[in-house]
């Protein structure tokens, strides 16, 4: 190769390096601008915003209050598995149907009646109770169907997680403080896209020194690649990414990834708190 070719090759390499540096600088400038304009880097949510920023994301929106159907979500969880069976049938039906109660105890029939009353108050159904059945007329709008298919389980999880933390805290020498955020929408910190968000999380528990991120899977598919990727992104020695599932299985099956069945979520999560925090 003669000198001219050597010089041309060197110039080409330098131009590519300059382009790469300019692109990296643009990304840094975009990230800094996005961070500066982000409203969540303030006192109340600053720690949460800093955590997600360290992972390459900015908070776009979040909720701190429970949803309008929180009470129904708690009831669905507390009356499981009866409520889950009823839910499954309700989601499949578009016309009035009969739910068989002939093999239920009087106590179970009363529980089911209370569930139906709560649903009726919220215009999910109309119902009447008979000797061996409940006659149900569904009003399954898209929003109602979405809630019963997934969101109610997210709220049941939140209720159980908060309850378990409080019970654990009572056993500690000092109360364990925490905050809960739900429906957290995230966008990549260097993004110039017009997409509203790149990721959505069910809810996050903020402890003084760590974050626990919870995802709820009500369907039959676990989407293993998704929770493995997010565990690697958000999880470390302190911070946890926890997937809660309706399926029943040994929670240690996927160790070290945290997949917990909702059926035993209170016990499994209490064990995790005792393991991670000890008896403070």
C-alpha positions in Angstrom: 0.0 0.0 0.0 1.5 3.4 -1.0 1.6 6.4 1.2 -1.6 8.0 -0.3 -3.6 4.9 0.4 -2.3 4.7 3.9 -3.3 8.4 4.5 -6.7 7.8 3.0 -7.3 4.8 5.1 -6.2 6.7 8.3 -8.5 9.6 7.4 -11.4 7.2 6.9 -10.8 5.7 10.3 -10.5 9.1 12.0 -13.8 10.3 10.3 -15.6 7.2 11.6 -14.2 7.7 15.1 -15.2 11.4 15.0 -18.8 10.4 13.9 -19.0 7.9 16.8 -17.8 10.5 19.3 -20.3 13.0 17.9 -23.1 10.4 18.2 -22.1 9.6 21.8 -21.9 13.3 22.7 -25.4 13.8 21.2 -26.7 10.9 23.2 -25.2 12.4 26.4 -26.6 15.8 25.6 -30.1 14.3 24.9 -29.9 12.3 28.1 -28.9 15.4 30.2 -31.6 17.5 28.6 -34.3 14.9 29.2 -33.2 14.5 32.8 -33.2 18.2 33.4 -36.7 18.6 32.1 -38.0 15.5 33.9 -40.5 16.5 36.7 -39.8 13.4 38.8 -36.3 14.5 39.9 -37.8 16.3 42.9 -38.0 15.7 46.6 -40.9 13.2 46.8 -39.8 10.9 43.9 -36.2 11.9 43.5 -34.8 8.6 44.8 -37.0 6.6 42.5 -36.2 8.8 39.5 -32.4 8.4 40.3 -32.7 4.7 40.5 -34.4 4.3 37.1 -32.0 6.9 35.5 -29.1 4.8 36.7 -30.7 2.0 34.6 -31.1 4.2 31.5 -34.7 5.2 32.0 -36.8 8.3 32.9 -40.1 8.2 34.6 -42.9 9.5 32.4 -45.8 9.0 34.8 -46.8 7.1 37.9 -49.7 6.8 40.4 -49.4 6.7 44.2 -53.0 6.2 45.0 -55.0 3.0 44.8 -57.4 2.6 41.9 -61.1 3.0 42.1 -61.6 -0.7 42.1 -59.0 -1.5 44.8 -61.6 -2.9 47.2 -62.8 -5.3 44.6 -59.2 -6.5 43.9 -58.7 -7.2 47.6 -62.0 -9.1 47.7 -61.1 -11.2 44.7 -57.9 -12.2 46.3 -59.3 -12.9 49.7 -62.0 -15.1 48.3 -59.7 -17.2 46.1 -59.9 -19.8 44.5 -63.7 -19.4 44.4 -63.5 -15.9 43.0 -60.9 -17.0 40.4 -63.3 -19.7 39.2 -66.2 -17.1 39.0 -63.9 -14.6 37.2 -62.9 -17.2 34.6 -66.5 -17.9 33.7 -67.4 -14.3 33.7 -64.7 -13.4 31.3 -65.8 -16.1 28.8 -69.5 -15.1 28.8 -71.2 -12.4 26.8 -74.8 -13.5 27.6 -76.6 -14.2 30.9 -75.4 -17.4 32.5 -75.9 -19.6 35.6 -73.0 -20.2 38.0 -73.5 -23.5 39.8 -73.3 -23.3 43.7 -74.8 -26.7 44.5 -71.5 -28.0 45.9 -70.6 -24.8 47.9 -71.0 -24.5 51.6 -73.3 -21.8 53.0 -70.2 -19.8 53.9 -68.9 -20.0 50.4 -72.3 -19.0 49.0 -72.3 -15.9 51.2 -68.7 -15.1 50.1 -69.8 -15.3 46.4 -72.9 -13.2 47.1 -70.6 -10.5 48.6 -68.4 -10.6 45.6 -71.3 -10.3 43.2 -72.7 -7.4 45.2 -69.3 -5.6 44.9 -69.3 -6.2 41.2 -72.9 -5.1 40.8 -72.1 -1.8 42.6 -69.5 -1.2 40.0 -71.7 -2.1 37.0 -69.8 -5.2 36.1 -72.8 -7.5 36.5 -76.4 -7.9 37.6 -77.2 -11.0 39.6 -79.8 -12.9 41.5 -79.1 -15.7 44.0 -81.1 -19.0 43.9 -80.9 -22.2 45.9 -78.2 -24.0 43.8 -77.0 -21.2 41.5 -76.3 -17.6 40.9 -77.9 -16.1 37.8 -75.5 -13.6 36.3 -76.0 -10.9 33.6 -72.6 -9.6 32.6 -71.8 -6.0 31.5 -68.3 -6.7 30.3 -67.2 -3.5 28.7 -63.6 -3.4 27.4 -62.5 -1.6 30.5 -64.3 -4.1 32.8 -62.8 -7.1 31.0 -59.3 -5.6 31.1 -59.7 -5.1 34.9 -60.9 -8.7 35.6 -58.4 -10.3 33.2 -55.3 -8.7 34.8 -55.5 -5.5 36.8 -57.5 -6.9 39.6 -54.7 -9.4 40.2 -52.2 -6.5 40.2 -54.2 -4.8 43.0 -54.6 -8.1 44.9 -50.8 -8.4 44.8 -50.3 -4.8 46.0 -52.7 -5.4 48.9 -50.9 -8.6 49.9 -47.4 -7.2 49.5 -48.3 -4.1 51.6 -50.0 -6.3 54.2 -47.0 -8.6 54.4 -44.5 -5.7 54.8 -46.5 -4.3 57.6 -46.7 -7.7 59.4 -42.9 -8.1 58.9 -42.3 -4.5 60.2 -44.2 -5.3 63.4 -41.6 -8.0 64.2 -38.7 -5.6 63.7 -37.1 -3.6 66.4 -37.7 -0.5 64.3 -40.6 -0.1 61.8 -39.6 -0.7 58.1 -40.7 2.4 56.1 -41.8 2.0 52.5 -43.6 3.8 49.7 -45.6 2.2 46.9 -45.9 3.5 43.3 -48.1 1.9 40.7 -48.5 2.0 36.9 -45.0 3.4 36.4 -44.3 4.3 32.7 -40.7 4.6 31.7 -38.9 6.0 28.6 -35.2 5.5 27.7 -33.2 8.4 29.0 -31.5 9.0 25.6 -34.7 8.6 23.5 -35.8 11.1 21.0 -38.7 8.9 20.0 -42.3 10.2 20.1 -43.4 7.0 21.7 -45.3 7.6 25.0 -43.2 5.1 26.9 -40.8 2.2 26.4 -41.7 0.2 29.5 -44.6 -0.1 32.0 -44.3 -1.6 35.5 -47.2 -2.7 37.6 -45.9 -1.4 40.9 -42.7 -0.6 42.8 -42.0 -0.7 46.5 -39.4 1.8 47.7 -37.5 0.9 50.9 -34.9 3.3 52.4 -32.0 1.5 50.7 -33.5 -0.6 47.9 -36.4 -1.1 45.4 -38.6 -4.1 44.8 -40.3 -4.1 41.4 -43.4 -6.3 40.9 -44.9 -7.7 37.8 -48.1 -9.7 37.7 -48.8 -12.5 35.3 -52.4 -13.6 35.2 -52.3 -15.5 31.9 -50.9 -18.9 31.1 -47.8 -17.6 29.3 -44.9 -16.5 31.6 -42.9 -14.7 28.9 -39.7 -15.9 30.4 -37.4 -13.8 28.2 -39.1 -10.6 29.5 -38.7 -11.3 33.2 -35.2 -12.6 32.7 -34.2 -9.5 30.9 -35.8 -7.2 33.4 -34.3 -9.1 36.3 -30.9 -8.6 34.8 -31.6 -4.9 34.2 -33.1 -4.0 37.6 -32.0 -6.8 40.0 -28.8 -6.9 42.0 -27.8 -7.7 45.6 -30.3 -5.3 47.1 -32.9 -4.5 44.4 -35.3 -7.2 43.2 -37.5 -7.8 40.2 -40.3 -10.1 41.3 -42.9 -11.8 39.0 -46.1 -12.9 40.7 -48.1 -15.6 38.8 -51.4 -17.3 39.1 -49.9 -20.7 38.2 -49.0 -23.0 41.1 -45.4 -24.1 41.3 -42.4 -24.4 43.6 -41.0 -20.8 43.9 -37.4 -22.2 43.9 -37.9 -23.8 40.5 -36.5 -20.7 38.7 -33.9 -19.7 41.3 -32.2 -17.2 41.3 -35.0 -15.5 39.4 -37.9 -14.5 41.6 -41.1 -16.1 40.4 -43.7 -16.4 43.2 -47.1 -18.1 42.9 -49.9 -15.9 44.1 -51.4 -18.8 46.0 -48.5 -18.7 48.5 -47.3 -15.1 47.9 -47.8 -14.0 51.5 -45.6 -16.8 52.9 -43.0 -16.7 50.1 -42.7 -12.9 50.3 -42.4 -13.0 54.1 -39.6 -15.5 53.8 -37.8 -13.2 51.3 -38.1 -10.2 53.6 -36.7 -12.2 56.5 -33.9 -13.4 54.4 -33.0 -10.0 52.9 -33.7 -7.7 55.9 -33.4 -10.1 58.9 -35.0 -9.3 62.2 -34.0 -5.6 62.4 
